[in-house]
Amino acid sequence: MSAPLSFDAIVLVGGAGSRLGGVDKAAVELAGRSLVSRPLEAVADARTLVVVGDTAAGEIPARAVRVVEDPPGSGPAAATVAGLRAVEEQAEWTYVLACDLPGAGCAIQLLADADPGESDGVVLTEPDGRLQWLLGRYRSIALYDAAERLGDPTDRSMRALLAELDLTPVTAPEEVWRDVDTWADHEQWTRTLGAG
């Protein structure tokens, strides 16, 4: 049996939620819990847990390091870099995930079980090959190097931050990586979780 991974985790909660009407996305209730609660539960064993962005969600653990990207609302790459800078002593691995992923528990298990070989990390991938950057397990040193190469992360994309990394793709079914961008997504996940 392999030794447990030593990892940090960065959970991004600062999305505008524009397609949900501009609500505090992380705090939106889904099947009796806030949207961010499941991603947080999935990385509960993180050595350092960083929550990036403002949210009124009540399930943020007291031990979490809370930071906001500068300037606020300047995108997921800026939020990821802010999260990295908040970790005082990095673990070997860093999970990066968004707050709107109800399937995060299964996703993190797939990422933990995947063999990255000598690559810079593993990232979940849709069947068509599209990478889900915000469902990844990255070598911390590679992630820090990527942030240095990027320079000013303001309004930059996750692709700009991570595309140069050598990543191992892990194809996953939709119910693992599907996020909650719209109220239709919310309704579909409510049905899925209700049937669980």
C-alpha positions, 0 to 999 in steps of 0.5 A: 500500500502506497504512503498517503500523499503530502499535499496542500490545497487551493480552493477558489471561491471568488468567481462572480457567479454571473450566470447565476445572477451574480450570487455568492457562488460558493455559498449557494445551497445545493442538496442541503449544503453550500456549494463549496462544502464538497470541494472542501471535504474532498481536500480535508487532509491538506497540510495547508488549505488555502481558500481564495476569495470572499464568501459567506459560506459557513463551512470554511474550516477555521484552520483555512488560510483566507486570502483574496487575489489582488485586485479582487476578481482578477481571475482564476490564475491570479487567485491560484497564484495568491493561494500559492503565495499564502503557503508558508512551507509547500508540500510535494503536491498541490491540488487546485480546484474551484468551489462549484464542483459537487463531484470533487470527492470522486475527482480528488480520488481519481487524481490521487490514484493516478500515476503522474510518472515524471510529469508535472502533475495530473489533471482531469480531462473531458472525453473530448480531451479538454483539460479541467485546469481547476481539477488538478494535482500539480507538483508544487515546485512546477506550479510555483515555477509556472507562476514565476514564468507567468509574471503578473497574473491579473486577468490571465487564464489558467491555460496561460498559467499551466499550459507549459506544464507536462501534465498527465491527463485523466479522463473522467465521466461528466458527473465527476468534472461537471461544475455548476455555472447555471441554474440549469446545472444546479437543477441537474446536480440537485436531481443527481445528488437526490438520487444518490 
